[in-house]
């Protein structure tokens, strides 16, 4: 029975802990804060409940697999998982609106044709066919397998089957999401729809590879799901599954050093100098934190640099008087009136909060979130530069509320109170500098959007969670836990689930 220390209680770390405990390891999780879940946190006040992290769950099969492999009770026995339908309502800069059904290509095509004009739906549908081919090409190496030793193949290969377009006697193929919008979708509203998937992940569609087409495809193919009571309930369920498997949690315990001897981990050390011995250490921390814990000892294999310079999110939690109107959509994306200016503000040489942000408005149909039927809990989310705080955050929250009124008329008049969750709050929950949020791993672009391997140059040390392969997002975090458990239990020849 191997002793395994897990640093951090994020979703990937807990997924690894549960799987390792089932395999016979004696697992202890050390979490520097006073709770579990990493970025998957919540706020309760005056009978209202809010998620402060992700608001929907894509690809729930990842967590279904976790519960199947770690106990008798399945995921749906532990949480009330419901499909979000429609998937989203989009309000574009010109005032056009479209509501897209969940996981229905024919329904999406029909809705886009009706809202944006004949042919729009077909172009989006054809794009989804190419996105599916992209998914089929990179699903295993980017999500289900440990990072290849010859990862350069992934860095060089663009899996998206771009359609050649002739312009001015030249043949062009889309190499970025923005180019897909311009060359293949040929409608600024469809381009904005595509770009919003990158923006939600903190990616610049002007530089995100065409292979990022897998992001909207995952939503389309596998649907979006919600956990009643909020996504925080998913974190609770995983935490309780760990406890059932006799994983020990030590909260409020900050690891200050990973102890090693002759290039092999021997345990973890705390601020008071005490050491917990371990044969394996699983670190669910950002790369800068890991570097500090090792005191400069070389850690990474494969030469893949950790993602840096990523933005964060700003969240506005709104308690409203008046009940949720019948027929309200769970999620509405209100697109920026000046997309070019927004992208330049977020990803330009001097990042700052955009004057006209894209705002996601979340309005769950969930009685558990409100004190009674005469109130509504609404959450606004926008991508902002990491480190946004203070007066800038307050001003940006006001801009977000103004934008959200395009989708929720009379929003300010119904407002009882609101709270703001800034990148600093994200930083406190996750330890990521500036509250940066990791993006999912993506192919091409010289490996800039790949993540370091889960195994490291230090024997017995593995990394898990959004800052390691396969990257950020709830499905990716869950898969990182599966990959780490496989590498520890089966050894370096482990190649993922079949």
C-alpha positions in Angstrom: 0.0 0.0 0.0 1.9 3.1 -1.3 1.7 6.4 0.6 0.6 9.1 -1.8 0.4 12.9 -0.9 -1.8 15.0 -3.1 -1.1 18.8 -3.0 -4.4 20.7 -3.5 -8.0 19.7 -3.5 -9.0 20.8 -6.9 -11.2 18.7 -9.1 -8.3 17.0 -11.0 -6.5 16.3 -7.7 -9.6 14.8 -6.0 -10.3 12.7 -9.2 -6.7 11.3 -8.9 -7.1 10.7 -5.2 -10.3 8.7 -5.5 -8.9 6.5 -8.3 -5.6 5.9 -6.4 -7.4 5.0 -3.2 -9.4 2.4 -5.1 -6.1 1.0 -6.4 -4.9 0.4 -2.9 -2.9 3.6 -2.2 -3.1 5.4 1.2 -3.9 8.9 0.0 -3.8 12.1 1.9 -4.8 15.4 0.3 -3.2 18.6 1.7 -5.2 21.8 0.8 -3.9 25.2 1.8 -7.4 26.8 2.0 -10.2 25.7 4.3 -12.3 23.9 1.6 -12.1 21.7 -1.4 -13.0 22.2 -5.1 -10.3 24.6 -6.4 -12.0 27.1 -8.7 -15.4 25.3 -8.2 -16.6 27.5 -5.3 -19.9 29.0 -4.2 -21.3 31.9 -2.3 -24.4 31.8 0.0 -26.1 34.9 1.3 -29.6 35.8 2.4 -31.0 32.6 1.1 -29.3 33.0 -2.3 -26.7 30.6 -3.7 -24.3 31.2 -6.5 -21.5 29.4 -8.4 -18.3 31.4 -8.6 -16.6 29.0 -11.0 -18.0 27.2 -14.1 -21.7 27.4 -14.5 -22.2 24.4 -16.9 -20.7 21.0 -17.3 -19.7 19.8 -20.7 -18.7 16.1 -21.4 -20.2 14.7 -18.2 -19.0 11.2 -19.3 -15.6 12.1 -17.7 -17.2 12.3 -14.2 -19.6 9.4 -14.9 -16.5 7.3 -15.5 -14.9 8.5 -12.3 -17.9 7.4 -10.3 -18.2 4.0 -12.1 -14.5 3.3 -11.4 -14.5 4.3 -7.8 -17.7 3.0 -6.2 -21.2 1.4 -6.6 -23.2 4.6 -6.7 -23.1 6.3 -10.1 -22.8 10.1 -10.7 -26.6 10.6 -11.1 -27.1 8.8 -7.7 -24.9 11.5 -6.1 -26.0 14.7 -7.9 -29.1 15.8 -9.8 -27.7 16.2 -13.2 -29.9 17.8 -15.8 -29.4 18.7 -19.5 -29.4 22.5 -20.3 -31.9 23.0 -23.1 -31.8 25.2 -24.9 -28.0 25.3 -24.8 -27.7 29.1 -25.1 -29.3 32.3 -26.4 -27.0 34.6 -28.2 -27.6 38.4 -28.5 -25.4 39.9 -31.2 -24.1 43.4 -31.6 -26.7 44.3 -34.3 -29.5 43.2 -32.0 -30.1 39.9 -33.8 -30.9 37.1 -31.4 -30.8 33.3 -31.7 -31.6 30.5 -29.3 -29.8 27.3 -30.0 -31.1 23.9 -28.9 -28.8 21.5 -27.0 -27.0 18.7 -28.9 -29.1 18.9 -32.1 -27.4 19.7 -35.4 -30.7 19.9 -37.3 -32.2 22.2 -34.6 -29.2 24.5 -34.6 -29.2 24.7 -38.4 -32.9 25.6 -38.5 -32.5 28.2 -35.7 -29.6 29.9 -37.4 -31.4 30.0 -40.8 -34.5 31.5 -39.2 -32.5 34.1 -37.2 -29.6 35.0 -39.4 -31.0 34.2 -42.9 -31.0 31.3 -45.3 -27.6 29.6 -45.6 -26.3 30.7 -42.2 -27.3 27.4 -40.6 -25.9 25.3 -43.4 -22.5 27.0 -43.1 -22.4 26.4 -39.4 -23.5 22.8 -39.9 -20.8 22.3 -42.4 -18.3 23.8 -40.0 -19.5 21.3 -37.3 -18.8 18.4 -39.7 -15.2 19.6 -40.0 -15.0 20.2 -36.3 -16.1 16.6 -35.7 -13.2 15.4 -38.0 -10.9 17.6 -35.9 -12.2 16.0 -32.7 -11.8 12.5 -34.1 -8.2 13.2 -35.0 -7.1 14.7 -31.7 -9.5 13.3 -29.0 -7.1 10.6 -27.8 -3.8 12.4 -27.9 -5.2 15.6 -26.4 -7.6 14.2 -23.8 -7.4 10.5 -23.2 -3.7 9.7 -23.3 -0.6 11.0 -21.5 1.3 13.6 -23.5 3.3 11.9 -26.2 7.0 11.8 -25.8 7.2 13.1 -29.4 4.8 15.9 -28.6 6.3 18.0 -31.4 4.1 16.1 -33.8 1.1 17.6 -32.0 2.7 21.0 -32.0 3.3 20.9 -35.8 0.1 19.2 -37.0 -3.1 21.2 -37.6 -5.9 18.7 -37.5 -8.7 21.0 -38.8 -9.6 20.2 -42.4 -9.8 23.8 -43.6 -11.7 24.4 -46.8 -9.5 26.1 -49.5 -10.8 29.5 -50.6 -9.5 31.3 -53.7 -9.1 35.1 -53.2 -7.2 37.3 -55.6 -5.7 34.3 -57.4 -4.5 32.9 -54.1 -5.7 29.9 -52.3 -6.1 30.4 -48.6 -6.9 28.0 -45.8 -8.1 29.0 -42.3 -5.4 28.5 -39.7 -7.1 30.3 -36.8 -10.6 30.5 -35.4 -10.9 34.1 -36.7 -9.9 32.9 -40.2 -12.6 30.2 -40.0 -15.1 32.9 -39.3 -13.9 35.1 -42.2 -13.3 32.5 -44.8 -15.8 29.7 -44.1 -18.6 31.2 -42.0 -18.7 34.5 -43.8 -21.1 36.2 -41.4 -20.0 38.5 -38.5 -22.6 37.0 -36.2 -21.5 33.4 -36.9 -17.9 34.6 -36.4 -18.9 36.1 -33.1 -20.6 32.8 -32.1 -17.4 30.9 -32.9 -15.2 33.4 -31.2 -17.2 33.3 -28.0 -16.1 29.7 -27.4 -12.4 30.8 -27.5 -13.0 33.9 -25.4 -14.8 31.9 -22.6 -11.6 29.7 -22.4 -9.4 32.8 -22.3 -8.1 32.4 -25.8 -7.7 35.0 -28.5 -9.6 33.8 -31.6 -7.2 35.7 -33.8 -4.3 33.4 -32.7 -6.1 30.3 -31.4 -5.5 27.5 -33.9 -8.2 26.2 -36.2 -8.1 23.1 -34.1 -9.9 25.0 -31.4 -13.0 24.1 -33.4 -13.2 21.2 -30.9 -14.4 23.6 -28.3 -17.8 24.4 -29.9 -18.0 20.8 -31.1 -17.8 19.4 -27.6 -20.7 21.5 -26.6 -22.7 20.5 -29.7 -22.0 16.8 -29.6 -22.1 16.0 -25.9 -24.5 18.8 -24.7 -24.3 21.0 -21.7 -25.3 19.9 -18.3 -26.2 21.5 -15.0 -26.1 20.2 -11.4 -29.1 21.3 -9.3 -27.9 23.3 -6.4 -25.1 24.6 -8.5 -21.9 23.1 -9.9 -20.4 23.3 -6.4 -22.5 20.2 -5.8 -20.3 18.3 -8.2 -17.3 19.2 -6.1 -19.1 18.0 -3.0 -20.0 14.7 -4.6 -16.3 14.0 -5.7 -15.1 15.0 -2.2 -17.6 12.6 -0.6 -16.5 9.9 -3.0 -12.9 10.4 -1.8 -14.0 10.1 1.8 -15.9 6.9 1.0 -12.6 5.5 -0.4 -10.9 6.6 2.8 -8.9 9.4 1.3 -7.8 11.7 4.2 -8.1 15.5 3.8 -6.0 17.9 5.8 -7.5 21.4 5.1 -5.6 24.6 6.0 -2.3 22.8 5.4 0.0 24.6 3.0 2.9 22.5 1.6 6.0 24.6 1.4 8.4 22.1 0.0 8.4 18.8 -1.9 11.2 16.7 -0.2 13.4 14.7 -2.6 16.5 12.6 -2.3 18.6 11.6 -5.3 16.0 12.9 -7.8 13.1 11.0 -6.1 10.3 12.3 -4.0 10.3 11.4 -0.3 7.4 13.4 1.0 6.1 16.9 1.6 7.1 19.5 4.1 5.0 22.2 5.8 5.7 25.7 7.2 6.4 24.4 10.7 9.1 22.1 9.4 7.2 18.8 9.8 7.4 16.3 6.9 4.8 13.8 5.7 6.6 10.9 4.1 5.3 9.7 0.7 6.3 7.4 -2.1 4.3 9.4 -4.6 3.4 13.1 -4.7 0.6 14.4 -7.0 0.8 18.2 -7.3 -2.4 20.0 -8.3 -0.8 23.5 -8.3 0.2 26.1 -11.0 3.7 25.8 -12.5 5.1 28.7 -10.6 4.1 27.2 -7.4 5.5 23.8 -8.3 8.8 25.4 -9.2 8.9 27.1 -5.8 8.1 23.8 -4.0 11.1 22.1 -5.7 13.5 24.9 -5.0 14.7 25.1 -8.6 15.1 21.4 -9.2 14.3 20.6 -12.9 10.8 19.2 -13.1 9.4 19.2 -16.6 9.8 16.5 -19.2 9.3 16.9 -22.9 10.1 20.6 -23.2 6.5 21.8 -23.3 6.4 25.2 -21.5 3.6 25.9 -19.1 1.0 28.3 -20.4 1.5 31.8 -19.1 -0.1 35.2 -19.7 -3.6 33.9 -19.7 -6.6 36.1 -18.6 -9.0 35.6 -15.8 -12.7 36.0 -15.2 -14.8 38.6 -13.3 -18.1 37.4 -11.9 -21.0 39.5 -10.7 -23.5 37.7 -8.4 -26.9 39.4 -8.5 -29.8 38.9 -6.1 -33.0 40.0 -7.8 -36.5 40.7 -6.6 -39.2 39.0 -8.7 -39.2 35.4 -9.8 -37.6 33.9 -12.9 -39.9 34.5 -15.9 -41.4 31.4 -17.6 -39.3 30.3 -20.5 -36.1 32.0 -19.5 -33.0 30.5 -21.0 -30.4 29.1 -18.6 -27.5 30.8 -20.4 -27.4 33.9 -22.6 -24.3 35.3 -24.3 -24.5 39.0 -24.9 -21.8 39.7 -27.5 -19.6 42.8 -27.5 -20.7 45.8 -29.7 -17.1 46.2 -30.7 -15.4 42.8 -30.9 -12.2 44.0 -32.4 -11.7 46.5 -29.5 -12.6 43.9 -26.9 -10.0 41.5 -28.3 -7.3 44.2 -28.5 -8.1 45.2 -24.9 -7.8 41.7 -23.6 -4.9 40.3 -25.7 -3.1 43.4 -26.9 0.4 44.6 -25.7 -1.2 46.4 -22.7 -4.1 44.3 -21.5 -7.0 46.2 -19.8 -10.7 45.7 -19.2 -12.7 46.3 -22.4 -15.2 49.1 -22.6 -17.7 46.8 -24.2 -17.3 43.3 -22.9 -18.9 40.0 -24.0 -21.0 38.9 -21.0 -22.5 35.5 -20.2 -25.7 35.7 -18.2 -26.6 32.6 -16.2 -30.2 32.2 -14.9 -30.7 28.6 -13.7 -34.2 27.2 -13.1 -33.3 26.0 -9.7 -35.3 26.6 -6.5 -32.3 25.6 -4.4 -30.6 28.9 -5.4 -33.2 31.4 -4.1 -35.1 32.0 -0.8 -38.5 31.7 -2.5 -40.2 31.9 -5.9 -40.4 35.7 -5.7 -36.6 36.0 -6.2 -34.1 35.1 -8.8 -30.3 34.5 -8.7 -28.4 35.7 -11.7 -24.7 35.5 -12.4 -22.7 37.6 -14.9 -19.3 36.4 -16.2 -16.8 38.1 -18.4 -13.2 37.5 -19.4 -10.8 40.1 -18.0 -7.0 40.5 -17.7 -5.4 38.5 -14.8 -4.9 40.8 -11.8 -7.9 43.0 -12.4 -8.9 44.4 -9.0 -10.1 47.4 -7.0 -11.8 50.2 -8.8 -11.2 48.8 -12.2 -13.1 45.7 -11.2 -16.0 47.8 -9.8 -16.1 49.8 -13.0 -16.1 46.7 -15.2 -18.9 45.1 -13.1 -21.0 48.2 -13.8 -20.3 47.9 -17.6 -21.2 44.2 -17.4 -24.5 45.0 -15.8 -25.2 47.6 -18.5 -24.4 45.0 -21.2 -26.6 42.3 -19.5 -29.6 44.7 -19.6 -29.7 44.0 -23.3 -30.7 40.4 -22.4 -32.5 41.1 -19.1 -34.7 44.3 -19.4 -35.1 46.1 -16.1 -32.2 44.3 -14.5 -31.1 47.2 -12.4 -34.6 47.9 -11.2 -34.9 44.4 -9.8 -31.5 44.4 -8.1 -31.5 43.8 -4.3 -27.7 43.6 -4.0 -24.7 42.3 -5.9 -21.3 40.9 -5.1 -18.2 40.9 -7.3 -15.7 38.1 -7.5 -12.4 39.3 -9.0 -9.3 37.6 -10.4 -7.9 38.1 -6.9 -10.6 35.8 -5.5 -9.7 33.3 -8.2 -6.0 33.6 -7.1 -6.9 33.0 -3.5 -8.9 29.8 -4.4 -6.5 28.3 -6.9 -3.1 29.8 -6.2 -2.7 30.9 -9.8 -0.8 34.3 -10.1 -3.3 37.1 -10.9 -6.1 34.6 -10.9 -5.2 33.3 -14.4 -7.4 30.6 -15.7 -5.7 27.7 -17.6 -7.0 27.0 -21.1 -7.7 23.5 -22.5 -4.8 22.0 -24.4 -4.9 22.5 -28.2 -2.7 21.3 -31.1 -0.5 23.2 -33.6 0.9 26.7 -33.0 4.3 25.3 -32.1 3.0 23.7 -28.9 2.1 27.1 -27.3 -1.3 25.7 -26.2 -0.1 22.2 -25.1 0.5 21.6 -21.4 3.4 19.9 -19.6 3.2 16.2 -19.2 1.6 14.7 -16.0 4.9 12.8 -15.3 7.9 14.8 -14.4 11.7 14.6 -14.3 11.5 13.9 -10.6 10.7 10.2 -9.9 7.5 9.8 -8.1 6.2 13.3 -8.8 3.2 13.9 -11.0 1.2 16.9 -11.9 -2.6 17.1 -12.1 -5.3 19.7 -12.8 -5.7 22.5 -15.3 -2.1 23.6 -15.5 -0.9 20.2 -16.7 -2.0 17.9 -19.6 -4.7 18.0 -20.8 -5.4 21.5 -19.5 -8.2 23.6 -18.1 -11.9 23.0 -17.9 -13.9 20.5 -15.8 -13.7 17.6 -18.3 -10.0 18.1 -18.8 -9.4 18.3 -15.0 -11.2 15.0 -14.5 -9.2 13.4 -17.3 -5.9 14.6 -15.8 -6.9 12.7 -12.6 -7.5 9.6 -14.6 -4.2 9.9 -16.4 -2.2 10.5 -13.3 -3.8 7.5 -11.5 -3.0 5.3 -14.6 0.6 6.4 -14.7 1.1 5.7 -11.0 -0.7 2.4 -10.9 0.3 1.0 -14.3 3.6 2.8 -14.9 5.0 4.9 -17.7 3.7 2.6 -20.4 0.1 3.5 -19.5 -1.7 4.8 -22.6 -5.1 5.9 -21.3 -8.5 4.3 -21.4 -9.4 2.2 -24.5 
